[in-house]
Amino acid sequence: MPFENKPLLCLIVFLLLCSSIVNAQDSLSTTNDSIPAKRRSHLKIELGYLSDNVYMGRSDSAKIPYITAGLRYIHKSGLFAGVSANYLSTEGRADMFELNGGYMMSKGNWDAEISGSKYFYNANSYSVNSETKGEISLYSSYDLGFISPSINAGMKFSQATDYTASLGLEHDFSFLDEKLQIEPGVYMNAATQNYYNAYYQKRKYATTRKGVQKVVGTVTANTENAAAFKVLDYELTVPVEYTFHRFNISVTPVYAIPVNPNHVNITVTTANATRSRTTYESLSNRVFCSVDLTFKI
């Protein structure tokens, strides 16, 4: 991680911990004496907007704003299944369809979820995840009252299997009889990058995509050490969520600090010559936001 970002991250973590500790006494002394409502099976209609498709601090050079529509069914047992479609507004086409399912559970202060997803990307998609065929993940968190640590581990399937992990710290603030919730969090994300290498090889310099300079010949690229497991970014989020009867709206701004840029090998082959060069990928801190609206039936 660049040295200049370390004080910023440490300061925000410190402030988050301090604000959590200030509220710890109230959080720990205020117990929920009411009997929780019986969980019921229900259907959710979901609409969303994502300002840019950023994954672990990486994204394409062109912005990818998604409009998302989906349906999700949650059974009272904890089983769930859903389908969604991502519409790329800048190009007027469906960019990705997703099928997902899994099981969620909650016991006391402990929450856990296991899930799997199958992705169907448009042949012209230039998302950094566009060569990913599917993934499975396991999530777990525990509410300590003043703070909630979490871990998310998974496997992604593209031209080779990738392994991902995310460690997080969160704290929930509730207002208006728990209708309004704010949950600031900090996360560290790590993974192998075979999916990213496949994106470089097949998508980033594809001559069929819009805005790419045409060359007489072929362009090939690959990242070095794609199978190495390493920290890829740190993320700071402040999700704000409001619930009104069956409606729920949430706004999630994210500040991503990418680290450990890749070496990228680029080769241009024409009828007359072959030219190769190796460069570091250009990374910069990113700000993006998602807005989601759900209606429960």
C-alpha positions as CSV (number, residue, x, y, z in Angstrom):
1,M,0.0,0.0,0.0
2,P,1.4,3.5,-0.9
3,F,2.8,5.1,2.2
4,E,0.7,8.2,1.8
5,N,-2.6,6.2,2.2
6,K,-1.5,4.5,5.5
7,P,-2.3,7.5,7.8
8,L,-5.7,8.0,6.1
9,L,-6.7,4.4,6.6
10,C,-5.4,4.3,10.2
11,L,-7.2,7.5,11.1
12,I,-10.5,6.3,9.7
13,V,-10.2,2.9,11.5
14,F,-9.4,4.8,14.7
15,L,-12.4,7.1,14.3
16,L,-14.7,4.2,13.6
17,L,-13.5,2.3,16.7
18,C,-13.8,5.4,18.9
19,S,-17.3,6.2,17.7
20,S,-18.2,2.5,18.2
21,I,-16.8,2.5,21.8
22,V,-18.7,5.7,22.7
23,N,-21.9,3.9,21.8
24,A,-20.9,0.5,23.2
25,Q,-22.4,1.1,26.7
26,D,-25.8,1.9,25.2
27,S,-25.6,-0.9,22.7
28,L,-24.7,-3.5,25.3
29,S,-27.1,-2.3,28.0
30,T,-30.1,-2.0,25.7
31,T,-31.4,-5.5,25.1
32,N,-34.3,-6.4,22.8
33,D,-36.9,-7.8,25.2
34,S,-39.6,-8.2,22.5
35,I,-40.1,-11.5,20.8
36,P,-38.8,-11.3,17.2
37,A,-41.5,-11.6,14.6
38,K,-41.8,-15.0,13.0
39,R,-39.8,-15.2,9.8
40,R,-42.0,-15.6,6.8
41,S,-41.3,-16.6,3.2
42,H,-41.4,-13.6,0.9
43,L,-40.5,-12.3,-2.5
44,K,-38.4,-9.2,-3.2
45,I,-38.5,-7.0,-6.2
46,E,-35.2,-5.2,-6.6
47,L,-34.1,-2.2,-8.6
48,G,-30.7,-0.7,-8.5
49,Y,-28.1,1.7,-9.9
50,L,-24.3,1.3,-9.7
51,S,-22.3,4.3,-10.8
52,D,-19.3,2.2,-11.9
53,N,-18.5,-1.5,-11.9
54,V,-15.4,-1.5,-9.6
55,Y,-14.1,-4.8,-8.2
56,M,-11.4,-4.9,-5.6
57,G,-10.2,-1.5,-6.7
58,R,-10.0,-2.6,-10.4
59,S,-12.2,-1.4,-13.3
60,D,-12.0,-0.9,-17.0
61,S,-10.7,2.4,-18.4
62,A,-14.3,3.1,-19.5
63,K,-17.0,3.6,-16.8
64,I,-19.5,0.8,-16.5
65,P,-22.7,2.2,-14.9
66,Y,-25.3,-0.5,-14.3
67,I,-29.1,-0.4,-14.0
68,T,-30.1,-3.6,-12.3
69,A,-33.5,-5.3,-12.0
70,G,-34.0,-8.6,-10.1
71,L,-36.3,-10.9,-8.2
72,R,-35.4,-12.8,-5.1
73,Y,-37.4,-15.4,-3.1
74,I,-36.5,-16.0,0.5
75,H,-38.0,-19.0,2.2
76,K,-38.6,-18.9,6.0
77,S,-36.1,-21.7,6.4
78,G,-33.3,-19.4,5.2
79,L,-33.0,-20.8,1.7
80,F,-33.1,-18.2,-1.1
81,A,-32.8,-18.0,-4.8
82,G,-32.8,-15.1,-7.3
83,V,-32.3,-13.8,-10.8
84,S,-31.1,-10.4,-11.9
85,A,-30.1,-8.5,-15.1
86,N,-27.5,-5.7,-15.4
87,Y,-28.3,-3.1,-18.1
88,L,-25.3,-1.0,-19.4
89,S,-26.9,2.4,-19.9
90,T,-23.9,3.9,-21.8
91,E,-24.3,1.3,-24.6
92,G,-28.0,0.4,-24.4
93,R,-27.6,-3.3,-23.9
94,A,-27.9,-6.1,-21.2
95,D,-24.3,-6.7,-20.0
96,M,-24.8,-9.5,-17.5
97,F,-27.4,-11.9,-16.2
98,E,-27.0,-13.7,-12.8
99,L,-28.6,-16.7,-11.2
100,N,-27.9,-17.1,-7.5
101,G,-29.0,-19.1,-4.5
102,G,-27.9,-20.1,-1.0
103,Y,-28.7,-20.4,2.6
104,M,-28.7,-17.7,5.4
105,M,-28.8,-18.2,9.1
106,S,-28.8,-16.2,12.2
107,K,-28.3,-17.3,15.8
108,G,-28.0,-14.8,18.6
109,N,-25.3,-12.3,17.5
110,W,-23.9,-14.5,14.8
111,D,-24.9,-14.3,11.1
112,A,-23.8,-16.6,8.3
113,E,-24.5,-17.2,4.7
114,I,-23.4,-19.6,2.0
115,S,-24.2,-18.7,-1.6
116,G,-23.4,-19.5,-5.2
117,S,-23.8,-17.5,-8.4
118,K,-23.8,-18.3,-12.1
119,Y,-22.9,-15.4,-14.5
120,F,-23.8,-14.9,-18.2
121,Y,-21.8,-11.9,-19.6
122,N,-22.4,-10.3,-22.9
123,A,-19.8,-11.2,-25.5
124,N,-19.0,-7.5,-25.8
125,S,-18.7,-6.8,-22.0
126,Y,-15.5,-5.2,-20.8
127,S,-16.2,-5.6,-17.0
128,V,-13.1,-6.9,-15.2
129,N,-15.2,-9.8,-14.1
130,S,-16.5,-10.6,-17.6
131,E,-14.6,-13.9,-18.0
132,T,-16.0,-15.1,-14.6
133,K,-18.5,-18.0,-15.1
134,G,-19.6,-18.3,-11.5
135,E,-18.5,-18.3,-7.8
136,I,-19.3,-19.7,-4.4
137,S,-18.8,-17.8,-1.1
138,L,-19.1,-18.1,2.6
139,Y,-19.9,-15.1,4.8
140,S,-19.8,-14.9,8.6
141,S,-20.1,-12.0,11.1
142,Y,-20.5,-11.6,14.8
143,D,-22.0,-8.6,16.6
144,L,-19.9,-7.7,19.7
145,G,-22.1,-4.7,20.5
146,F,-19.6,-2.0,19.9
147,I,-18.3,-3.5,16.6
148,S,-19.0,-6.4,14.2
149,P,-16.1,-8.2,12.6
150,S,-16.8,-10.1,9.4
151,I,-15.1,-12.5,7.0
152,N,-16.1,-13.5,3.5
153,A,-14.2,-16.2,1.7
154,G,-14.9,-17.5,-1.8
155,M,-13.9,-19.3,-5.0
156,K,-14.3,-17.7,-8.5
157,F,-14.4,-19.8,-11.7
158,S,-13.0,-18.5,-15.0
159,Q,-10.1,-19.9,-17.0
160,A,-8.7,-21.1,-13.7
161,T,-10.0,-21.1,-10.1
162,D,-9.5,-18.0,-8.0
163,Y,-9.6,-17.6,-4.2
164,T,-10.9,-14.5,-2.5
165,A,-11.1,-13.2,1.1
166,S,-12.4,-10.1,2.7
167,L,-12.0,-9.0,6.3
168,G,-14.3,-6.2,7.6
169,L,-15.2,-4.1,10.7
170,E,-18.6,-2.5,10.9
171,H,-20.9,-0.8,13.4
172,D,-24.6,-0.2,13.0
173,F,-26.3,3.1,14.1
174,S,-30.2,3.0,14.2
175,F,-32.6,5.9,14.3
176,L,-36.3,6.5,13.9
177,D,-37.3,3.3,15.6
178,E,-34.7,1.4,13.6
179,K,-36.3,2.5,10.3
180,L,-33.1,4.4,9.4
181,Q,-29.8,2.6,9.7
182,I,-26.2,3.8,9.0
183,E,-23.4,1.2,9.1
184,P,-19.9,2.5,8.4
185,G,-17.4,-0.1,7.6
186,V,-13.8,-0.7,6.6
187,Y,-12.6,-3.7,4.6
188,M,-9.5,-5.4,3.3
189,N,-9.9,-7.5,0.2
190,A,-7.4,-10.1,-1.1
191,A,-7.5,-12.6,-4.0
192,T,-5.8,-14.4,-6.8
193,Q,-6.3,-12.9,-10.2
194,N,-6.8,-15.5,-12.9
195,Y,-10.1,-13.8,-13.7
196,Y,-8.3,-10.5,-14.2
197,N,-5.7,-12.1,-16.4
198,A,-8.4,-13.6,-18.6
199,Y,-10.0,-10.1,-18.9
200,Y,-6.7,-8.7,-20.1
201,Q,-6.2,-11.6,-22.5
202,K,-9.7,-11.6,-24.0
203,R,-11.6,-8.4,-23.3
204,K,-9.5,-5.3,-22.5
205,Y,-7.9,-4.9,-26.0
206,A,-10.7,-6.6,-28.0
207,T,-10.9,-4.9,-31.4
208,T,-14.7,-5.4,-31.4
209,R,-15.3,-3.0,-28.4
210,K,-16.2,0.6,-28.9
211,G,-13.5,3.3,-28.5
212,V,-10.6,0.9,-29.0
213,Q,-8.0,2.1,-31.5
214,K,-8.0,-0.3,-34.5
215,V,-4.6,-1.9,-35.4
216,V,-3.7,-3.9,-38.4
217,G,-2.7,-7.1,-36.6
218,T,-3.4,-8.5,-33.1
219,V,-2.9,-7.3,-29.6
220,T,-2.3,-9.7,-26.7
221,A,-1.9,-9.0,-23.1
222,N,-1.5,-10.9,-19.8
223,T,-0.7,-10.1,-16.2
224,E,2.2,-11.7,-14.4
225,N,1.8,-13.9,-11.3
226,A,-2.0,-14.1,-11.6
227,A,-2.1,-17.1,-9.3
228,A,-0.5,-15.2,-6.4
229,F,-2.8,-14.4,-3.5
230,K,-2.4,-10.8,-2.3
231,V,-4.2,-7.8,-0.9
232,L,-5.8,-5.9,-3.7
233,D,-7.6,-3.0,-2.1
234,Y,-9.0,-1.4,1.1
235,E,-12.5,0.0,1.1
236,L,-14.4,2.5,3.3
237,T,-18.2,2.5,3.1
238,V,-21.0,4.3,4.8
239,P,-24.3,2.5,3.8
240,V,-27.5,4.4,4.6
241,E,-30.7,2.4,4.6
242,Y,-34.3,3.5,5.2
243,T,-37.3,1.1,5.6
244,F,-40.9,2.2,5.2
245,H,-43.5,-0.6,5.4
246,R,-42.6,-2.9,2.5
247,F,-40.2,-0.5,0.8
248,N,-36.5,-0.3,1.5
249,I,-34.1,2.1,0.0
250,S,-30.3,2.0,0.5
251,V,-27.5,4.2,-0.7
252,T,-23.9,2.9,-0.4
253,P,-21.0,5.1,-1.2
254,V,-17.6,3.4,-1.4
255,Y,-14.1,4.7,-1.4
256,A,-11.6,2.1,-2.8
257,I,-7.9,2.3,-2.3
258,P,-6.3,-0.2,-4.7
259,V,-2.8,-1.6,-3.9
260,N,-0.3,-4.0,-5.5
261,P,-0.5,-3.1,-9.2
262,N,0.2,-5.8,-11.7
263,H,2.9,-6.2,-14.2
264,V,1.2,-6.3,-17.6
265,N,2.9,-7.8,-20.8
266,I,1.5,-6.3,-24.0
267,T,2.4,-7.6,-27.5
268,V,1.3,-6.1,-30.8
269,T,1.8,-8.3,-33.8
270,T,1.5,-6.9,-37.4
271,A,2.5,-8.3,-40.8
272,N,5.8,-6.4,-40.5
273,A,6.8,-6.7,-36.9
274,T,6.1,-7.8,-33.3
275,R,6.5,-5.3,-30.5
276,S,6.3,-6.2,-26.8
277,R,6.5,-4.1,-23.7
278,T,5.9,-4.6,-20.0
279,T,4.3,-2.0,-17.8
280,Y,2.7,-1.5,-14.4
281,E,-1.1,-1.1,-14.6
282,S,-2.2,2.3,-13.6
283,L,-4.2,2.3,-10.4
284,S,-5.9,5.2,-8.6
285,N,-8.3,5.6,-5.7
286,R,-11.9,5.3,-6.8
287,V,-15.2,6.6,-5.5
288,F,-18.4,4.9,-6.6
289,C,-21.9,4.5,-5.3
290,S,-24.9,2.2,-5.5
291,V,-28.6,3.0,-4.9
292,D,-31.0,0.1,-4.3
293,L,-34.8,0.0,-4.0
294,T,-36.6,-3.2,-2.9
295,F,-40.2,-4.0,-2.4
296,K,-41.2,-7.0,-0.3
297,I,-44.3,-9.1,-1.2
